[in-house]
């Protein structure tokens, strides 16, 4: 195999942030193709079958190695442990079709400009582009750099100034057509696989080919009974598999179908604004966003105006997020590195919903965005690709089964030689000799083995169906029995949707006052605390409905105030028209102000752990309100306003599992314009107001199920798109982290300027900060270990950002962190999949339980994916539960263990019985005798069927002995 690669040029093909493939160039040779054709005829179709199972062999047989530049066939090899091969044909895209329309010539400015990958891919003077399509992604040959590069997205090196200059006024029609031809359509096409294709793919499985050979042999020997039985079992098995695959294909097709038929407004450089089908969008197009409730058909960079977006498809949390425009700066650094804040705040992701598009005052009243990525390059496309092309999994049971079968094949070969010798020496006819010799193969290697191994699975699947758990991949039932780590999404899986407001703890100069409970129905008295709750939020009013973060929503609803938008007739000094205004309801009494206008927001950031608003009381003062993590907010307050019992009071609520938010305020001078006030100036010398207490209620079934799993020594892990503090709280309340165990927060930061990437550790309860590499400070993880010596006296908690930095810069630490990592928050869909894969690398059998579209990749990647929703998640998941709670997890593990034990027993029985039968038949062959057909039938069929009925125990799961 090595010889094939030494001569041919090979390189790495980058599919994404993590997926890489090795690519090798080959050129087809006519004489080799003729020899392969002759071999196919001589072998009666066996050679094409081998080439179908081993595509690399076909390429090596019919092609010769060459450089990638000359190749007409490329061979791809994955860089993972499986090193899977696939071959792709190099195709040519001809730009000559545009020559007659636009008069394109080799010296046209659009062709000669080699600034972008698209231009560098055009071969001159032929005006052709070489390309390959790998897993729905298109790669073109870059003539300048001599490698295949992905198209369908803007280049990463572009600065913000370049984006505004090049794409700020749109593309010309010629540019659009060239990009459309080279990048392909902006569609996420998932065709429904025809039944005949699925049937052929299933029938050409090596096991079914061997069964076909065995059945033909048995019919020739008049052993019809068992042959018919095998045919019936095989037909039923193939039909069920094809049906399941077809259903999955139809589901996925319907999931993405609507994405390809969206009408958008595009601004051309010379053509103005025109309506266009989203399939015609190309990277660099200028989108004009109008109206509300718009589905994004591509990834786009917002360059003008602001948008409120629902990213539930990506995060699983249906929380409106405000997107800000990418500002034009003189800096030449890539736009993603332009600011310290996350660059994703400028991106409108494909598949997300633009709830509200708001133009900036300084422009002509339009919201503009430049198309960043199209088709399968987008966020939604990446999600669909993770479903279509999951990484293969190496199940030890099946791997050992293949090894054992190879041993049986070796044994059968010895038996064949023995039979040939005996029957030839006995003077039997050549036809009889061949039949008896081949018979030995079907005895030593039982063709019914696959069917026998699935017997326990079929019974388990039937029992699961009665419990409302449906399975589209029955082979995964066996793997359920091997699970030793289960990952859970939080929102909608472990907890109910949203937060509930428990109460508020006001404070004055004398310290904390009594808790005000909202359950009593008594309104909160007027004061700065009430004003803070009414105005310190990022809620929006859309079609008369208040929308926003569930925390903000619950807080605002508790005040019983109302929200409105100021009109053109609204004239208050310093308050712009169309500002958000909150007013006390008509029934409210003793409120001295008509309302509060929200002038400016400093949005919430998970890094800063706070948000601040500047407001104007109607007929009153101008104020600043802050809301955020208690320790952060207290740090910005005047020390004398923070109660001395602050730490102890906070601990009372956090140890009970409540989410605690602090509030503070200050008066501002009215002679300053709001835009001239910096965040640093506003967020200083505040007066502490009190604590807001919220709870994220668990589902009733969550705690008992997690206790059962933990007692069975099955690790439980939380992977959520929600914030870290809420996740830690839920982990404590659910029992995932016990009261005696510590939670250590890991924070990792990217390389910035002169400082290198860093990692730090912080005890969540004590907030004690320790930097990596500092020898003077450390967290003693062996302190206060309970007497029972429970394994894992501490748990690591980290965010998606920290996880990304650790995988990039501290990869050697990652396995050590994952061994005790329990809480993973703010994780993107891709990071969820990566985390599941990293756990698998540590030899865990991983289960994933979730309910959102953002869980699809992880559900597909896990050994066992369990969806609690019948929407997008069920398409990617092998198991779907009709009951929307995690009670299904122990049931699956029990049934999996029962099916696994049955499979082991069947395997042992089949191996033992085939060996006994093999030895018995060989002894009878010595006398040129054999068993009768009905004796074979009883051994082959009756006993096998009886062994398969194994029920799981009804008691709780016990710890595995292995």
MARFIVO-55445 format. One record per residue (C-alpha): residue in three letters; x, y, z. Coordinates in steps of 0.5 Angstrom, whole numbers, plus 2048, in hexadecimal, padded with zeros to 3 digits. Layout:
! residues N
ALAXYZ;...
! end
This chain:
! residues 962
UNK800800800;UNK806805802;UNK8088047FA;UNK8028077F8;UNK80380E7FC;UNK80A80F7FB;UNK80A8107F4;UNK8038147F4;UNK80381B7F7;UNK7FF81C7FD;UNK7FC821802;UNK7F7823807;UNK7F0825806;UNK7ED82980B;UNK7E682880C;UNK7E582C812;UNK7E882E818;UNK7E982781A;UNK7E8822814;UNK7EE821810;UNK7EF81C80A;UNK7F581A807;UNK7F481B7FF;UNK7F88177FA;UNK7F98187F2;UNK7F78137ED;UNK7F78127E5;UNK7F280D7E2;UNK7F68097DD;UNK7F28057D8;UNK7F67FF7D8;UNK7F57FE7DF;UNK7EE7FF7DE;UNK7ED7FA7D9;UNK7F17F57DD;UNK7EC7F67E3;UNK7E67F57DE;UNK7E97EE7DC;UNK7EA7ED7E3;UNK7E37EE7E5;UNK7E07EA7DF;UNK7E57E47E1;UNK7E37E47E9;UNK7DC7E47E7;UNK7DB7EB7EA;UNK7DF7EA7F1;UNK7E47EF7EF;UNK7DF7F57EE;UNK7DC7F27F5;UNK7E37F37F8;UNK7E47FA7F5;UNK7DD7FC7F8;UNK7E07FA7FF;UNK7E77FD7FE;UNK7E68037FA;UNK7EE8047FB;UNK7EF7FD7F7;UNK7EB8007F1;UNK7EF8067F1;UNK7F68027F2;UNK7F47FD7EC;UNK7F28027E7;UNK7F68087E8;UNK7FD80A7E9;UNK80080F7EE;UNK8018167EC;UNK80181E7EE;UNK7FA8217F1;UNK7FB8267EB;UNK7FB8207E6;UNK7F681C7E9;UNK7EF81A7E7;UNK7ED8157ED;UNK7EF8177F4;UNK7EF8127FA;UNK7ED815800;UNK7F0812807;UNK7ED81480E;UNK7F2815813;UNK7EF812819;UNK7F080B81B;UNK7EB808816;UNK7EF80B810;UNK7E980A80C;UNK7EA80B804;UNK7E680E7FF;UNK7E78107F8;UNK7E48167F4;UNK7E48187ED;UNK7E881F7EB;UNK7E38237E7;UNK7E38297E3;UNK7DF82F7E3;UNK7DF8337DD;UNK7DE83B7DD;UNK7DE83B7D5;UNK7D683B7D6;UNK7D68427D9;UNK7DB8447D3;UNK7D58467CF;UNK7D18497D4;UNK7D684E7D7;UNK7DC84D7D2;UNK7E184A7D7;UNK7E884A7D5;UNK7EE8477D8;UNK7F084F7D9;UNK7EA8517DC;UNK7EB8557E2;UNK7E78507E6;UNK7EB84A7E4;UNK7F284D7E4;UNK7F18507EC;UNK7F484A7F0;UNK7F284D7F7;UNK7ED8477F8;UNK7ED8407F8;UNK7E78407F2;UNK7EC8447EE;UNK7F28407EF;UNK7EE8397ED;UNK7ED83C7E6;UNK7F18387E1;UNK7F383D7DB;UNK7F283E7D6;UNK7ED8387D6;UNK7E983B7DB;UNK7E88357DF;UNK7E88337E6;UNK7EA82C7E9;UNK7E682A7EF;UNK7E48247F3;UNK7DE8237F8;UNK7DF81F7FE;UNK7D981E803;UNK7D5824800;UNK7DB829800;UNK7DE82C7FA;UNK7E582C7F9;UNK7E98307F4;UNK7F082F7F1;UNK7F48367F3;UNK7F98367ED;UNK7FD83B7F1;UNK7FE8377F8;UNK7FE8307F4;UNK7F882D7F9;UNK7F182C7F9;UNK7ED8317FE;UNK7E6832800;UNK7E18377FD;UNK7DB8397FF;UNK7DD83E804;UNK7E1845805;UNK7E8845806;UNK7EA84580D;UNK7F084A80C;UNK7EB85080A;UNK7EB85680F;UNK7E585A810;UNK7E785F80C;UNK7E885B806;UNK7E1858807;UNK7DE85F807;UNK7E2861801;UNK7E185B7FD;UNK7DA8587FF;UNK7D785E802;UNK7D38607FC;UNK7D28597F9;UNK7D58557F3;UNK7D48567EC;UNK7D08527E8;UNK7D684F7E5;UNK7D984D7EC;UNK7D384A7EE;UNK7D28457E8;UNK7DA8437E9;UNK7D98427F0;UNK7D383E7EF;UNK7D683A7EA;UNK7DC8387EE;UNK7D98387F5;UNK7D38347F3;UNK7CB8367F5;UNK7CA8387FD;UNK7C68327FE;UNK7C682D804;UNK7C48277FF;UNK7C2820802;UNK7BF81C7FD;UNK7BB8167FF;UNK7BF8107FD;UNK7BB80B7F9;UNK7B98057FB;UNK7BD8017F6;UNK7C38047F8;UNK7C28037FF;UNK7C07FB7FD;UNK7C67FA7F9;UNK7CB7FD7FF;UNK7C87F9804;UNK7C87F2800;UNK7CF7F37FE;UNK7D17F3805;UNK7D67ED806;UNK7D27E980A;UNK7CC7E9806;UNK7D17E7800;UNK7D37E1804;UNK7CC7DF806;UNK7CA7DF7FE;UNK7D07DB7FD;UNK7CE7D6803;UNK7C77D6800;UNK7C97D47F9;UNK7CD7CF7FC;UNK7C87CC800;UNK7C27CC7FA;UNK7C77C87F6;UNK7C87C37FC;UNK7C07C37FC;UNK7C17C6804;UNK7BB7CA802;UNK7B77CB809;UNK7BD7CF80C;UNK7BF7D3806;UNK7B87D5806;UNK7B87D780D;UNK7BE7DB80C;UNK7BB7DF806;UNK7B57E180A;UNK7B97E3810;UNK7BE7E780B;UNK7B87EA807;UNK7B57ED80D;UNK7BB7EF810;UNK7BD7F3809;UNK7B67F6809;UNK7B67F9810;UNK7BD7FC80F;UNK7BB7FF808;UNK7B480180B;UNK7B8805811;UNK7BD80880D;UNK7B880B808;UNK7B480E80E;UNK7BA811810;UNK7BC814809;UNK7B5817809;UNK7B581A810;UNK7BB81D80E;UNK7B9820807;UNK7B382380A;UNK7B7826810;UNK7BB82A80B;UNK7B682B805;UNK7B4831807;UNK7BB834808;UNK7BB834800;UNK7B58387FE;UNK7B683F802;UNK7B58467FE;UNK7BB84B800;UNK7BC8527FE;UNK7C38537FB;UNK7C785A7F9;UNK7CB8597F3;UNK7D085E7F1;UNK7CD8617EB;UNK7C685E7EB;UNK7C38607F2;UNK7BF85C7F7;UNK7BC8567F3;UNK7B88507F6;UNK7BB8497F5;UNK7BB8427F7;UNK7C08407FD;UNK7C283B7F9;UNK7C68407F4;UNK7CA8437FA;UNK7D18437F9;UNK7D78457FF;UNK7D784D7FE;UNK7D084F7FC;UNK7CD854800;UNK7C7852804;UNK7C1858805;UNK7BE85580C;UNK7B785880C;UNK7B1856811;UNK7B1851816;UNK7B084A817;UNK7B5848812;UNK7B9842811;UNK7C084280F;UNK7C283E809;UNK7C983F80A;UNK7CF84280F;UNK7D084980E;UNK7D484F811;UNK7D0855814;UNK7D385B811;UNK7CD860812;UNK7C8861817;UNK7C685C81D;UNK7C285581D;UNK7BF851823;UNK7C084A821;UNK7BD843824;UNK7C383E824;UNK7BF839827;UNK7C1834821;UNK7C8835823;UNK7C883682B;UNK7C283282D;UNK7C0838831;UNK7BA83C82D;UNK7BD843830;UNK7BD84982B;UNK7C484C82A;UNK7C6853828;UNK7CB853822;UNK7CF859821;UNK7D285B81A;UNK7D985A818;UNK7DC861818;UNK7E1864813;UNK7E8865816;UNK7EF866813;UNK7F2860816;UNK7F585B811;UNK7F4855816;UNK7EE850814;UNK7E7852816;UNK7E784C81B;UNK7EC84F81F;UNK7EB85681E;UNK7E7857825;UNK7E885382C;UNK7E185182C;UNK7DE84B829;UNK7DE84C821;UNK7D8848821;UNK7D484E824;UNK7D485081C;UNK7D284A819;UNK7CB848817;UNK7CB841817;UNK7C783C812;UNK7C1839814;UNK7C083E81A;UNK7BA84381A;UNK7BB84B819;UNK7B684D81E;UNK7B785481D;UNK7BB858818;UNK7BD85F81A;UNK7C0865816;UNK7C5869819;UNK7C3871819;UNK7C9873815;UNK7C886F80F;UNK7C286F80A;UNK7BE86A80E;UNK7C086380C;UNK7C385E80F;UNK7C985B80B;UNK7CD85480C;UNK7D2851807;UNK7D184A806;UNK7D7846809;UNK7D683F808;UNK7D183B803;UNK7CE834803;UNK7D182E807;UNK7D7833809;UNK7D183780E;UNK7D0835815;UNK7C9831813;UNK7CD82E80E;UNK7D282C812;UNK7CD829817;UNK7CA825811;UNK7D182280F;UNK7D2820816;UNK7CC81C815;UNK7CD81980E;UNK7D4818810;UNK7D5815817;UNK7DC813819;UNK7DC80B819;UNK7DC808820;UNK7E1802822;UNK7DC7FD826;UNK7E17F8829;UNK7DB7F2829;UNK7DB7F3821;UNK7E27F4820;UNK7E37ED824;UNK7DE7EA820;UNK7E17EB81A;UNK7E87E981D;UNK7E57E281F;UNK7E17E1818;UNK7E87E2815;UNK7EA7DC81A;UNK7E47D8818;UNK7E67D9810;UNK7ED7D7812;UNK7EA7D0815;UNK7E67CF80F;UNK7EB7D080A;UNK7EF7CA80E;UNK7E87C680E;UNK7E77C7806;UNK7EE7C4805;UNK7ED7BE80A;UNK7E67BD806;UNK7E97BE7FF;UNK7EE7B8801;UNK7E97B4804;UNK7E47B47FE;UNK7E97B47F9;UNK7ED7AE7FC;UNK7E67AB7FC;UNK7E57AB7F5;UNK7DF7B07F5;UNK7DC7B47EF;UNK7E07BB7EF;UNK7D97BE7F0;UNK7D87BB7F6;UNK7DF7BC7F9;UNK7DE7C47F7;UNK7D77C47FB;UNK7D97C1801;UNK7E07C5801;UNK7DC7CB801;UNK7D77C8806;UNK7DC7C980B;UNK7DD7D080A;UNK7D57D180C;UNK7D67CD812;UNK7DC7D0815;UNK7DA7D7813;UNK7D27D7815;UNK7CF7DB810;UNK7C97DC815;UNK7CE7E081A;UNK7CC7E7818;UNK7C47E5819;UNK7C67E181F;UNK7CA7E7822;UNK7C47EC821;UNK7BF7E7824;UNK7BF7EB82B;UNK7BF7F1828;UNK7B97F0824;UNK7B57EE82B;UNK7B97F482F;UNK7B67F9829;UNK7AF7F682A;UNK7AF7F7832;UNK7B27FE831;UNK7AC80082C;UNK7A77FE831;UNK7AB803836;UNK7AA809830;UNK7B280882E;UNK7B2808827;UNK7B9806823;UNK7BB80781C;UNK7C280381D;UNK7C17FD821;UNK7C87FB821;UNK7C9800826;UNK7C57FD82B;UNK7CB7F882D;UNK7CF7FE82E;UNK7CA801833;UNK7CC7FB837;UNK7D47FE837;UNK7D2805839;UNK7D680883F;UNK7D680F83E;UNK7CF81383C;UNK7CF81A83A;UNK7C981E83B;UNK7C6825838;UNK7C482A83D;UNK7BE82E83B;UNK7B8829839;UNK7BB82383B;UNK7BD823842;UNK7B982A844;UNK7B382D842;UNK7B483383D;UNK7B6839840;UNK7B783C847;UNK7B283D84C;UNK7B2844851;UNK7B2842858;UNK7B384885B;UNK7B784F85C;UNK7BC851862;UNK7BC858863;UNK7C185C867;UNK7C286386A;UNK7C786686E;UNK7C6861874;UNK7C785B870;UNK7C285686C;UNK7BB85686E;UNK7B685186E;UNK7B584D867;UNK7AF84F863;UNK7AC849860;UNK7A884A85A;UNK7A484385B;UNK7A0847860;UNK79D84C85A;UNK79F85285E;UNK7A2858859;UNK7A985A85B;UNK7A986185E;UNK7AC867859;UNK7B386885A;UNK7BA868856;UNK7B9860857;UNK7B2860853;UNK7B586584E;UNK7BB86184D;UNK7B785A84C;UNK7B285E847;UNK7B8861843;UNK7BE85D843;UNK7BD85883E;UNK7BE857836;UNK7B7855835;UNK7B485782E;UNK7AC85982C;UNK7AB855826;UNK7A3855823;UNK7A185782A;UNK7A485182D;UNK7AA852832;UNK7B084D830;UNK7B784C833;UNK7BB848838;UNK7B784483D;UNK7BA847843;UNK7B984E840;UNK7B284C83F;UNK7B0849846;UNK7B384F849;UNK7AF854845;UNK7A9850846;UNK7AA85084D;UNK7A985884D;UNK7A285884A;UNK7A585E846;UNK7A385F83E;UNK7A8860838;UNK7A7864832;UNK7AB86882D;UNK7AB87082D;UNK7A8873826;UNK7A9879822;UNK7A587D827;UNK7AA87B82D;UNK7AE88182F;UNK7B2881835;UNK7B9884836;UNK7BE87F834;UNK7BA879832;UNK7BA87782B;UNK7B3875827;UNK7B286E827;UNK7B586D82D;UNK7B3867832;UNK7AE869837;UNK7AC86683D;UNK7A6868841;UNK7A2866848;UNK79C862846;UNK795866847;UNK79486384E;UNK79A864851;UNK79A86A856;UNK79F86E85A;UNK7A486E854;UNK7A6875853;UNK7A987584C;UNK7A5874845;UNK7AA86F843;UNK7B186E841;UNK7B586F83A;UNK7BB86A839;UNK7C086E835;UNK7C686A835;UNK7C8863836;UNK7CF860838;UNK7CD859836;UNK7CE85383A;UNK7D484F839;UNK7D684883C;UNK7DD84B83D;UNK7DB851840;UNK7D684D844;UNK7D1854844;UNK7CD858840;UNK7CC860841;UNK7C686583F;UNK7C586C83F;UNK7BE86E840;UNK7BA875841;UNK7B4875845;UNK7AF879842;UNK7AF880846;UNK7B487D84B;UNK7BC87B84B;UNK7C0878846;UNK7C3871849;UNK7C886C847;UNK7C686584A;UNK7CA85E84A;UNK7C885784A;UNK7CD85184A;UNK7D184C84F;UNK7D184E856;UNK7D884F857;UNK7D9853851;UNK7D4858852;UNK7D6858859;UNK7DD85A857;UNK7DA860853;UNK7D6863859;UNK7D886885F;UNK7DB863864;UNK7D7866869;UNK7D0864865;UNK7D285D865;UNK7CF85986B;UNK7D5856870;UNK7D1850870;UNK7D1850868;UNK7D5849867;UNK7D184586D;UNK7CB84786A;UNK7CD846863;UNK7CF83F865;UNK7C983D868;UNK7C583E861;UNK7CB83B85D;UNK7CB834861;UNK7C4833861;UNK7C5833859;UNK7C283A858;UNK7C483F852;UNK7C6845855;UNK7C684C851;UNK7C8852855;UNK7C6859853;UNK7C9860854;UNK7C8867852;UNK7CA86F851;UNK7C887684F;UNK7CB879849;UNK7CB880847;UNK7C6882842;UNK7CB88783E;UNK7CF88183B;UNK7CD87E834;UNK7CC876836;UNK7D1874830;UNK7D6878833;UNK7D6874839;UNK7DB86E839;UNK7D986883D;UNK7DF869842;UNK7DC870844;UNK7D586D845;UNK7D7867848;UNK7DA86A84E;UNK7D886C855;UNK7D2869855;UNK7CD86885B;UNK7CB86085C;UNK7C485F85C;UNK7C385785E;UNK7C285085B;UNK7BE84D856;UNK7BD846858;UNK7BB841852;UNK7BA83A851;UNK7BB83584B;UNK7B682F84D;UNK7B882884C;UNK7B3823849;UNK7B081F84E;UNK7B481984B;UNK7BB81C84A;UNK7BE81B851;UNK7BB813852;UNK7BE81184B;UNK7C581584C;UNK7C5812853;UNK7C480B850;UNK7C980C84B;UNK7CF80F850;UNK7CD809854;UNK7CF80484F;UNK7D580884D;UNK7D380B847;UNK7D6812846;UNK7D1817845;UNK7D381E841;UNK7CF82483F;UNK7D0827839;UNK7CC82E838;UNK7CC834834;UNK7CA83883A;UNK7CE83C83E;UNK7D3839843;UNK7D083B84A;UNK7C9838848;UNK7CC831846;UNK7D083184D;UNK7CA832851;UNK7C682D84D;UNK7CC82884E;UNK7CC829855;UNK7C4829856;UNK7C3822851;UNK7C981F855;UNK7CE81E84F;UNK7D2822854;UNK7D182085B;UNK7D1825861;UNK7D8822864;UNK7DC82385D;UNK7DF82985A;UNK7DE82D854;UNK7E4830851;UNK7E383584B;UNK7E8834845;UNK7E983B841;UNK7EE83B83B;UNK7EF841837;UNK7F2842830;UNK7F984582E;UNK7F884C82E;UNK7FD85182C;UNK80484F830;UNK80084B835;UNK800843833;UNK7FA83F834;UNK7F983E83C;UNK7F4839840;UNK7F283A847;UNK7EE83784D;UNK7E9839851;UNK7E5836857;UNK7DE838855;UNK7DC83985C;UNK7E283C85F;UNK7E3840859;UNK7EB83F85A;UNK7EF840854;UNK7F583C852;UNK7F983D84B;UNK7FC837848;UNK803837849;UNK80383B84F;UNK807837854;UNK80583B85A;UNK7FD83A85A;UNK7FA834859;UNK7F383085A;UNK7F482A85F;UNK7EF82585C;UNK7F0820861;UNK7ED825867;UNK7E782386A;UNK7E681D867;UNK7E081986A;UNK7E181386E;UNK7DE80E869;UNK7E3810864;UNK7DF81185E;UNK7E2811858;UNK7E3818855;UNK7E381D85B;UNK7E3823856;UNK7E082484F;UNK7E382984A;UNK7DE82E846;UNK7E0832840;UNK7DD83683A;UNK7DD835833;UNK7E283A832;UNK7E7837837;UNK7E6830834;UNK7E883382D;UNK7EE836830;UNK7F0830834;UNK7EF82B82E;UNK7F383082A;UNK7F983282F;UNK7F982D835;UNK7F7827831;UNK7FB823836;UNK7F782583C;UNK7F0823838;UNK7F081C83A;UNK7F181E842;UNK7EC823842;UNK7E781E83E;UNK7E8819843;UNK7E581D849;UNK7E1822844;UNK7DA822846;UNK7D7829844;UNK7D882C83D;UNK7D483283B;UNK7D3837835;UNK7D5832831;UNK7D4832829;UNK7D182C825;UNK7D882B822;UNK7DB82B829;UNK7D682682C;UNK7D8821826;UNK7DF822828;UNK7DE82182F;UNK7DA81B82E;UNK7E0819829;UNK7E581A82F;UNK7E2816834;UNK7E281082F;UNK7E981182E;UNK7EA810835;UNK7E7809834;UNK7E080B837;UNK7D9808834;UNK7D680F833;UNK7CE810833;UNK7CB817832;UNK7C4819834;UNK7C1820831;UNK7BB82382E;UNK7BE829829;UNK7C082A822;UNK7C782C825;UNK7C8825828;UNK7C7821821;UNK7CF821820;UNK7D081E827;UNK7CA819827;UNK7CD816820;UNK7D4816823;UNK7D3813829;UNK7D380B82A;UNK7CB80C82C;UNK7C781282A;UNK7C081382E;UNK7BC81882B;UNK7B681B830;UNK7B381F82A;UNK7B081C824;UNK7B3823820;UNK7BA82481D;UNK7BD820822;UNK7B9819821;UNK7BC81981A;UNK7C381981C;UNK7C2814822;UNK7C280C822;UNK7BC80D828;UNK7B6811829;UNK7B281182F;UNK7AB81382F;UNK7AC815837;UNK7AF81C837;UNK7B481A83D;UNK7BA81683F;UNK7B6810841;UNK7B880C83B;UNK7BF80C83C;UNK7BF807842;UNK7BA80383D;UNK7BF803837;UNK7C580183B;UNK7C17FB83E;UNK7BE7F9838;UNK7C57FA835;UNK7C87F583A;UNK7C37F0839;UNK7C47F0831;UNK7CC7F0832;UNK7CC7EA837;UNK7C77E7832;UNK7CC7E882C;UNK7D27E6830;UNK7CE7DF832;UNK7CC7DF82B;UNK7D37E0828;UNK7D67DA82D;UNK7D07D682B;UNK7D17D7824;UNK7D97D6824;UNK7D87D0828;UNK7D37CC824;UNK7D67CE81E;UNK7DD7CB820;UNK7D97C5823;UNK7D57C481D;UNK7DC7C5819;UNK7E07C081C;UNK7DA7BB81C;UNK7D97BC815;UNK7E07BB813;UNK7E07B4817;UNK7DA7B2813;UNK7DE7B480D;UNK7E37AF80E;UNK7DE7AA80D;UNK7DB7AE807;UNK7D57AF80B;UNK7D17B580E;UNK7CB7B8812;UNK7C47B880F;UNK7C17BF80D;UNK7BC7BF813;UNK7C27BD818;UNK7C57C3815;UNK7BF7C8815;UNK7BD7C681D;UNK7C47C881F;UNK7C47CE81A;UNK7BE7D181C;UNK7BA7CF822;UNK7BF7D0827;UNK7C17D6825;UNK7BA7D9825;UNK7B97D782C;UNK7BF7DA82F;UNK7BE7E182C;UNK7B87E2831;UNK7BC7E6837;UNK7B87EB83B;UNK7BC7F183F;UNK7BB7F1847;UNK7B67F584A;UNK7BA7F884F;UNK7BF7FE84F;UNK7C57FE84B;UNK7CB7FB84F;UNK7D27FD84E;UNK7D67F9848;UNK7DB7F484B;UNK7DF7F6845;
! end
